[in-house]
Amino acid sequence: MAKVENIFVGGSLEQGDIMPIKLGRSVTRIDRVTKKATVEHDYMHTHSTKDLIEKYNNDMTRKKDKRKIKIELVKRGGVSFG
């Protein structure tokens, strides 16, 4: 396994940490009462295997996203491509 070097000076990443893979866009939601903004990210690991297989087989999915989904499904195991 390749080690990831900490390129951030004073950052929160430790050596060997890998950032999670995003599937969709980040959404900023603003609470109407408090006016506070919260950012919600759509990460790959939050989706079920069934959901990822459906997205992979969909014709409207971008090639870039299909590549990400394939890597995630191979990492989880139990899915073969060929």
MDTraj code that builds the backbone (N, CA, C; nanometers):
import mdtraj as md
import numpy as np

residues = "MET ALA LYS VAL GLU ASN ILE PHE VAL GLY GLY SER LEU GLU GLN GLY ASP ILE MET PRO ILE LYS LEU GLY ARG SER VAL THR ARG ILE ASP ARG VAL THR LYS LYS ALA THR VAL GLU HIS ASP TYR MET HIS THR HIS SER THR LYS ASP LEU ILE GLU LYS TYR ASN ASN ASP MET THR ARG LYS LYS ASP LYS ARG LYS ILE LYS ILE GLU LEU VAL LYS ARG GLY GLY VAL SER PHE GLY".split()
xyz = np.array([
    [0.0847, -0.1177, 0.0000],
    [0.0000, 0.0000, 0.0000],
    [0.0888, 0.1234, 0.0000],
    [0.0562, 0.2174, -0.0851],
    [0.1358, 0.3384, -0.0975],
    [0.1055, 0.4323, 0.0184],
    [0.2102, 0.4935, 0.0693],
    [0.1943, 0.5904, 0.1770],
    [0.1679, 0.7276, 0.1171],
    [0.0805, 0.8015, 0.1808],
    [0.0500, 0.9370, 0.1376],
    [0.1249, 1.0318, 0.2293],
    [0.2025, 1.1203, 0.1696],
    [0.2776, 1.2149, 0.2512],
    [0.1898, 1.3321, 0.2875],
    [0.2133, 1.3864, 0.4040],
    [0.1385, 1.5017, 0.4504],
    [0.1935, 1.6253, 0.3807],
    [0.1162, 1.6793, 0.2837],
    [0.1618, 1.7956, 0.2097],
    [0.1105, 1.9253, 0.2717],
    [0.0251, 1.9137, 0.3722],
    [-0.0297, 2.0315, 0.4370],
    [0.0566, 2.0664, 0.5571],
    [0.1025, 2.1886, 0.5616],
    [0.1814, 2.2332, 0.6758],
    [0.0840, 2.2663, 0.7880],
    [0.0941, 2.1937, 0.8972],
    [0.0032, 2.2153, 1.0085],
    [-0.1356, 2.1608, 0.9831],
    [-0.1501, 2.0745, 0.8838],
    [-0.2809, 2.0194, 0.8498],
    [-0.3217, 1.9092, 0.9445],
    [-0.4431, 1.8604, 0.9267],
    [-0.4948, 1.7579, 1.0160],
    [-0.4716, 1.6166, 0.9616],
    [-0.4124, 1.6043, 0.8438],
    [-0.3870, 1.4720, 0.7876],
    [-0.2634, 1.4095, 0.8503],
    [-0.2763, 1.2863, 0.8905],
    [-0.1619, 1.2104, 0.9388],
    [-0.1055, 1.1304, 0.8224],
    [0.0161, 1.0823, 0.8348],
    [0.0738, 1.0021, 0.7280],
    [-0.0059, 0.8740, 0.7113],
    [-0.0399, 0.8392, 0.5883],
    [-0.1159, 0.7196, 0.5603],
    [-0.2652, 0.7428, 0.5502],
    [-0.3148, 0.8597, 0.5931],
    [-0.4575, 0.8893, 0.5822],
    [-0.4933, 0.9180, 0.4369],
    [-0.6078, 0.8698, 0.3953],
    [-0.6553, 0.8929, 0.2603],
    [-0.7908, 0.9615, 0.2692],
    [-0.8108, 1.0630, 0.1887],
    [-0.9364, 1.1365, 0.1886],
    [-1.0476, 1.0490, 0.1294],
    [-1.1713, 1.0612, 0.1786],
    [-1.2820, 0.9823, 0.1237],
    [-1.3164, 1.0268, -0.0186],
    [-1.3719, 0.9352, -0.0969],
    [-1.4040, 0.9607, -0.2368],
    [-1.5455, 1.0177, -0.2452],
    [-1.5588, 1.1301, -0.3167],
    [-1.6897, 1.1916, -0.3347],
    [-1.7558, 1.1370, -0.4599],
    [-1.8878, 1.1175, -0.4528],
    [-1.9631, 1.0705, -0.5688],
    [-2.0428, 1.1840, -0.6316],
    [-2.1119, 1.2596, -0.5527],
    [-2.1944, 1.3690, -0.6044],
    [-2.1396, 1.5034, -0.5606],
    [-2.2178, 1.6050, -0.5823],
    [-2.1765, 1.7394, -0.5448],
    [-2.2039, 1.7661, -0.3969],
    [-2.1285, 1.8584, -0.3406],
    [-2.1543, 1.9035, -0.2047],
    [-2.2706, 2.0021, -0.2074],
    [-2.3538, 1.9964, -0.1039],
    [-2.4721, 2.0823, -0.0971],
    [-2.4601, 2.1691, 0.0272],
    [-2.4813, 2.2995, 0.0104],
    [-2.4817, 2.3914, 0.1229],
    [-2.6264, 2.4185, 0.1610],
    [-2.6614, 2.3855, 0.2832],
    [-2.7970, 2.4077, 0.3327],
    [-2.7922, 2.5209, 0.4356],
    [-2.8848, 2.6151, 0.4242],
    [-2.8909, 2.7284, 0.5158],
    [-3.0175, 2.7173, 0.5985],
    [-2.9991, 2.7147, 0.7317],
    [-3.1134, 2.7098, 0.8220],
    [-3.1831, 2.8454, 0.8185],
    [-3.3142, 2.8448, 0.7931],
    [-3.3864, 2.9707, 0.7761],
    [-3.4004, 3.0496, 0.9060],
    [-3.3967, 2.9790, 1.0175],
    [-3.4151, 3.0468, 1.1458],
    [-3.2830, 3.1065, 1.1945],
    [-3.1790, 3.0237, 1.1992],
    [-3.0514, 3.0693, 1.2559],
    [-2.9575, 3.1288, 1.1517],
    [-2.9869, 3.1090, 1.0238],
    [-2.9050, 3.1573, 0.9127],
    [-2.7659, 3.0941, 0.9104],
    [-2.7509, 2.9778, 0.9745],
    [-2.6240, 2.9075, 0.9727],
    [-2.6182, 2.8134, 0.8529],
    [-2.5042, 2.8092, 0.7872],
    [-2.4858, 2.7247, 0.6700],
    [-2.4147, 2.5960, 0.7103],
    [-2.4650, 2.4836, 0.6619],
    [-2.3990, 2.3552, 0.6817],
    [-2.3748, 2.2931, 0.5454],
    [-2.2593, 2.2297, 0.5294],
    [-2.2222, 2.1678, 0.4030],
    [-2.2385, 2.0175, 0.4168],
    [-2.3126, 1.9572, 0.3245],
    [-2.3330, 1.8130, 0.3238],
    [-2.2596, 1.7555, 0.2030],
    [-2.1727, 1.6581, 0.2284],
    [-2.0950, 1.5958, 0.1223],
    [-2.1544, 1.4587, 0.0901],
    [-2.1439, 1.4175, -0.0357],
    [-2.1951, 1.2888, -0.0817],
    [-2.0761, 1.1957, -0.1042],
    [-2.0413, 1.1190, -0.0004],
    [-1.9250, 1.0310, -0.0093],
    [-1.9640, 0.8919, -0.0561],
    [-1.8700, 0.8247, -0.1214],
    [-1.8923, 0.6929, -0.1807],
    [-1.9248, 0.5889, -0.0721],
    [-1.8576, 0.5947, 0.0423],
    [-1.8749, 0.4907, 0.1431],
    [-2.0112, 0.4954, 0.2116],
    [-2.0893, 0.6016, 0.1882],
    [-2.2210, 0.6103, 0.2507],
    [-2.3290, 0.5396, 0.1688],
    [-2.2980, 0.5000, 0.0452],
    [-2.3952, 0.4337, -0.0413],
    [-2.3869, 0.2819, -0.0241],
    [-2.5016, 0.2153, -0.0395],
    [-2.5038, 0.0693, -0.0305],
    [-2.4459, 0.0100, -0.1587],
    [-2.4043, -0.1167, -0.1509],
    [-2.3489, -0.1856, -0.2673],
    [-2.4536, -0.1964, -0.3774],
    [-2.5773, -0.2234, -0.3400],
    [-2.6857, -0.2333, -0.4375],
    [-2.7043, -0.1006, -0.5112],
    [-2.7002, 0.0094, -0.4378],
    [-2.7153, 0.1416, -0.4969],
    [-2.5999, 0.1723, -0.5935],
    [-2.4783, 0.1351, -0.5547],
    [-2.3624, 0.1603, -0.6413],
    [-2.3699, 0.0779, -0.7695],
    [-2.4180, -0.0469, -0.7599],
    [-2.4310, -0.1314, -0.8791],
    [-2.5348, -0.0714, -0.9740],
    [-2.6452, -0.0199, -0.9188],
    [-2.7475, 0.0437, -1.0021],
    [-2.6912, 0.1666, -1.0729],
    [-2.6140, 0.2474, -1.0006],
    [-2.5537, 0.3659, -1.0616],
    [-2.4509, 0.3279, -1.1675],
    [-2.3758, 0.2217, -1.1440],
    [-2.2752, 0.1766, -1.2403],
    [-2.3411, 0.1301, -1.3701],
    [-2.4532, 0.0602, -1.3605],
    [-2.5218, 0.0071, -1.4784],
    [-2.6087, 0.1102, -1.5500],
    [-2.6286, 0.2265, -1.4907],
    [-2.7098, 0.3312, -1.5518],
    [-2.6326, 0.3948, -1.6680],
    [-2.7001, 0.4149, -1.7806],
    [-2.6359, 0.4738, -1.8978],
    [-2.6035, 0.6219, -1.8794],
    [-2.6707, 0.6894, -1.7889],
    [-2.6499, 0.8327, -1.7702],
    [-2.5336, 0.8649, -1.6757],
    [-2.4711, 0.7640, -1.6157],
    [-2.3591, 0.7864, -1.5243],
    [-2.2339, 0.8214, -1.6035],
    [-2.1618, 0.9260, -1.5578],
    [-2.0401, 0.9688, -1.6259],
    [-1.9314, 0.8621, -1.6149],
    [-1.8401, 0.8595, -1.7122],
    [-1.7305, 0.7629, -1.7109],
    [-1.6430, 0.7810, -1.5873],
    [-1.6224, 0.9050, -1.5492],
    [-1.5408, 0.9347, -1.4310],
    [-1.6026, 0.8725, -1.3059],
    [-1.7348, 0.8828, -1.2928],
    [-1.8032, 0.8254, -1.1767],
    [-1.8065, 0.6733, -1.1837],
    [-1.8204, 0.6173, -1.3050],
    [-1.8175, 0.4713, -1.3186],
    [-1.6836, 0.4152, -1.2741],
    [-1.5759, 0.4860, -1.3066],
    [-1.4429, 0.4427, -1.2646],
    [-1.4325, 0.4429, -1.1123],
    [-1.4814, 0.5490, -1.0483],
    [-1.4790, 0.5581, -0.9023],
    [-1.5623, 0.4470, -0.8388],
    [-1.6813, 0.4214, -0.8958],
    [-1.7708, 0.3184, -0.8422],
    [-1.7074, 0.1808, -0.8559],
    [-1.6437, 0.1547, -0.9702],
    [-1.5798, 0.0245, -0.9928],
    [-1.4689, 0.0006, -0.8912],
    [-1.3889, 0.1017, -0.8640],
    [-1.2804, 0.0897, -0.7656],
    [-1.3383, 0.0609, -0.6272],
    [-1.4469, 0.1286, -0.5911],
    [-1.5090, 0.1078, -0.4603],
    [-1.5681, -0.0326, -0.4485],
    [-1.6336, -0.0811, -0.5548],
    [-1.6935, -0.2144, -0.5504],
    [-1.5870, -0.3234, -0.5429],
    [-1.4749, -0.3060, -0.6124],
    [-1.3657, -0.4028, -0.6046],
    [-1.3053, -0.4017, -0.4645],
    [-1.2936, -0.2819, -0.4052],
    [-1.2392, -0.2693, -0.2699],
    [-1.3290, -0.3398, -0.1681],
    [-1.4613, -0.3296, -0.1852],
    [-1.5553, -0.3953, -0.0938],
    [-1.5556, -0.5471, -0.1137],
    [-1.5270, -0.5917, -0.2364],
    [-1.5231, -0.7358, -0.2642],
    [-1.6612, -0.7906, -0.2972],
    [-1.6630, -0.9123, -0.3523],
    [-1.7887, -0.9786, -0.3841],
    [-1.8472, -0.9411, -0.5181],
    [-1.7841, -0.8478, -0.5905],
    [-1.8339, -0.8058, -0.7220],
    [-1.7218, -0.8299, -0.8221],
    [-1.7552, -0.8972, -0.9334],
    [-1.6530, -0.9234, -1.0341],
    [-1.6889, -0.8529, -1.1635],
    [-1.5898, -0.8002, -1.2303],
    [-1.6056, -0.7339, -1.3595],
    [-1.5327, -0.8167, -1.4625],
    [-1.5957, -0.8332, -1.5785],
    [-1.5222, -0.9084, -1.6773],
    [-1.5950, -0.9446, -1.7963],
])
top = md.Topology()
chain = top.add_chain()
for i, resn in enumerate(residues, 1):
    res = top.add_residue(resn, chain, resSeq=i)
    for name in ("N", "CA", "C"):
        top.add_atom(name, md.element.get_by_symbol(name[0]), res)
traj = md.Trajectory(xyz[None], top)
